[in-house]
Amino acid sequence: MEFNRLKDGSLSPLPAKHVDTGMGFERLVRVIQGKHSNYDTDVFTGTIAKVEQIAGKKYDNSSNKEAIAFRVIADHIRAIAFTIADGQLPSNTGAGYVIRRILRRAVRYYYSYLDFKQPLLFQLIPVLAKQFENVFPELKNQEDFVSKVVREEELSFLRKIDNGFEKIDRIVNGFAFTVDRVGFFLKDNNIKYQEIAMTNFWPNIIELPDYDLSFEFYSNNEEFDKLKKRSLSEKQKSNKKYYININEINSGKIDKKYFENRIGKGLPNGNLRLLSGEEAFELFDTYGFPLDLTKLIAAENGFTVDETGFNAEMQQQKTRSRAAGVIDTEDWIVLDRHSPNEFVGYDTLEVKAKITRYRKVKAKGKEAYQLVLNVTPFYAESGGQVGDTGELIINNEELIITDTKKENNLIIHFAETLPADITGEVIAKVDLNKRQKTTVHHSATHLLHAALRNVLGTHVAQKGSLVNEEHLRFDFSHFAKVTDEEITAIEKIVNEKIRENIPVVIKELPKDEAVALGAMALFGEKYGDIVRVVIMDPKYSIELCGGTHVGATGELGFFKIKHETAVAAGVRRIEAVSGKAAEEYIYSNLELLNRMDLLLDRPKDLSQAVIRILGDNLNLKKRIEGLESKQLSALKDALLTKAEHLNGIDFIGAIIEVSNADALKKLCFDLKGSLPLTEAAKGYAVVLAANIEGKANVAVMLDETLAAKGFEAPKIIKEHIAPLIKGGGGGQKTLATAGGQDASNLDKVIEKAKGLFS
C-alpha cells in the first residue's frame, strides 16, 4: 500500500509503505507459533479447553460436527463478549440483532452437536477476560455484567429452542422413509382409489393433476397389502415404486398434514426440499431462529430456504404494524415560505406568532390539522419527553393544541379544527400545569440515571425513556432484577439530591468539549456540533439533553419508584413519580393502608394480621377441596350405576352439579379407571354436562378404540355440542371440553351424544 485516496479523488503518498497480506491477527499468530490451524494457537486453545471441561467432550481437531462446534463456540464468544463490553447489548434491531444472531448460532452448535442443554457461553467469559485483560481491560472490568447478559440471552433462546427444532424436524423429516418414488391416491366418487401421480421424491415433484380435492392416504390394511404385493413385482423391475399406508401416518412415522400442505401449496418448481418463506418466518417470529441459522440447519439437511418468501412475510408484518398507525396527510398549504420556525419554550410559555403553513391529516377515520408557527413555546416530542399541549388564540377564537411533534426540523402543532381567520395574529400558550409536571419528571430522570450507576454499576446505560406529567419511565441496561434493597438505596440518593436543592446548570458547548467535561452521550443517538449540556452537580450528573428542566433539584419535592420490571434480556424498566404525582401516589397508598387497617379492626401488627388471614384462607380452600373430592367420589359411584350398554360400548351421559369446569374433567378421569364395566364392552364414552354460574360446561371422554374408529372428542364437541350451547371448545382425541352461553339445552346435549352411539 503506497497511497491514501483523499475525498477529491487525489492520491497522497503514505508516510510508511507496506504490503497488505490480508493475514489478520489469528493467521499471524498461527505462523509465529507454527500451527496448522488458527484454533491450535493459544488465541483459542484456552477457550476450547474450557468448553471441553464444561461439556465433558474432547476436541479432536477433525472436521466432524462435534469438532466444528468447538471452533464455532471459541470464535463466536469473542465477538459476543467484546461487543457487549463495548456497550452494545443484544436486541431485535440493528447492531444488537447481529450480536443476538451470533450468540444463537453458537447456542445451536453446543445444543445440537455437544448435546449440552444448559447455558454454556457465559461460563467462557472469565477465560476471555483473563486472557485479554491487558489488551481489552473493559471486559475484565465488566466481567460479571457481560456474563449475566450472555446467560440471560442463552436462557431466553434455550426456552424456545426445543419447539423450534421440533418444527424444523417436522419440515425436513416430514417423510420418515427412504424412497425414490411415492404413489398418491385420491378418493373419487367413481373410482374407489385412483393413482393420480407418480413423483420423483428426491429432490423434485412432478406437476400434479388439478384436482379440487384434498389428498388421502390408503387406510385399508387388506387392500394395502394387495397393492404392496403388486408393487413388489414392479419394484423388482424398476426399484422405484412404493405405496403409503395410513397407519404409518397415524403412528407418527409420516406427518400427513405436512405432506398435504406441501403438495397443496405448490412450492416453487414443486421442490419438496424447499423450506417455504412462511415456515422460515414462523421459525423467526415464534421461535427466535434468525434466518441465517434456519438456512444453516436447512442446508445441513439438504434443504434450501425460500428467502424471497421470507422477505415477503417480513414485509407483510411490517406493513401490518405500519397500517395501525398510518396517517393520511395532505400537502402543506404554505402561507409564508421564508419565515423561521424558532423554539423559545425554554424561556417562555407564551408568545405572539403567526401561522406559516398548515395541512389536513386523517388517521383512524378522524380528521385533524397540523400547523407550523414562525415562533413557538411548544416543546416538540423528543428525547422521551412528550410534546406540549395548550392553545392558540386567534382573534379571540381558541384553538386547542393536542400534541406537538417535530418533522423534518419543523415543529408541528396538532389541532382538531382550523381557525376562521388563518392569517390573523396568534397568541401561543403552553399548558403551564402539564409542562411543569413533565419538567419535574424529566429532571428526576437525570437524578435517577446517576443514582442507578452509583448503586448498580457504571454498566448502566439509558435504553429508552418516557417523560410526561403523570410519571417517568426509564429503561436501562442491567442483567438482573433490581432488589428491594437496591430500590431503597436508589430512592434515598435521589431524594438526598432533591433536598440539597442543587442548581440545574444548562450550557451549550461544542460536543467534544461537553464529552471531555464528563457528559454522558446516549449510545446510538445523533448529536450536532453544538450540544446542550444539563448539569446537576458536576460530580453527580452531567448529560447531553434537549429537554426542559427545573431551575433547582428542590423543585422536584419528592421521588418514589412505583415499579421495576424486565423489558428484554439485559434491559430493565423503572416507573417512578416525582413532585405532585409522588405526593398523590403516597397519599393514595396511605389511604389504602388505612382502609385495610380499619377493615381488620386496627390490629397491632397489620402485616401479621394479613398473613394470618391468608393462612386461614388457604386452610379453608384445602377443606373445600377435600369436600369436593368426596363429592366427586360419590358422583362417580352414582354415575357408574347409570351406565348404559349401547352397541357394544358402555355409555354414561348425565347432567351433574359441580362448582367448576375442572371438576368435570377430573370426574371423567376418575370414571376412566372403572371403565369399561364388563369384558364384553368394546369401549366406553362419557358425556358430562353442568350449569356453572349460568354457563354451560360439557366434557366428552372416549376410549382409544372409539377414537380409532373416527369418534374423536373434539369433533363431537364442535359438530354436535357447541351449536346447542352457543359456544365452542376443543381438546385431544379422547378428551375434549366445551363452554357456552346457553345452559338451557344440556338435556339435549346428552340426548344428542347418546344418539351418536345408539
MOWOSUL-V475676 format. One line per field, one symbol per residue. psi: psi as a letter, one per 20 degrees, with the letter a starting at -180 (. if undefined). A space follows every 50 residues. Layout:
# MOWOSUL-V475676
psi = ???
This chain:
# MOWOSUL-V475676
psi = phqpprhjiqpppqhpqrpoijgrgghgggggilqiqhiirihhhggghh ggggikrppjjajrhghhggggghghhgggghgghiioqqaiqbhhhggh ggghggghghggiilojrpgghiighgggghkhigmihgghkggggghgg gggggghhhihghghggghhghkholqorhqppqpppqhhpgppoiqpqo gpiqprpqqnplqqqqqpiogghghghgghhghhhhgikiprqpphhhgh iihpogggggghghimqpjkoikpoqhgghhghghhikoqghgghggghh jjqrpnhghghggghgghggghhhkppoprqpophohiqrmppjihhqjp rpaqphqrqqqppkiqqaqpqpqhpqippppqkipqqqrcqpooljppop oirprppljpopppqhrqqhniirqpoopqoggggghggghghhgghggh hghgghriipqpjqqpoaihrqpopqpqirpprhghgggggggghghghi lppoppqpqqghhghhijpppppiqpqahpqppppnohigooqppjrqrr hqhhihfqpppgqprqgrpjprppprqrchhhghgggghhggghgggghj kmrhogghgggggggggghgghgghgghghghgggggghhijpqooljqp pppqprorirhhhggghghghhijqrhqhhpiaqppopqqooliqppqpp pqrhghhhjinpghgggghhgghhjlbraabrhipqrqqrhojikhhhgg ggghhhi.
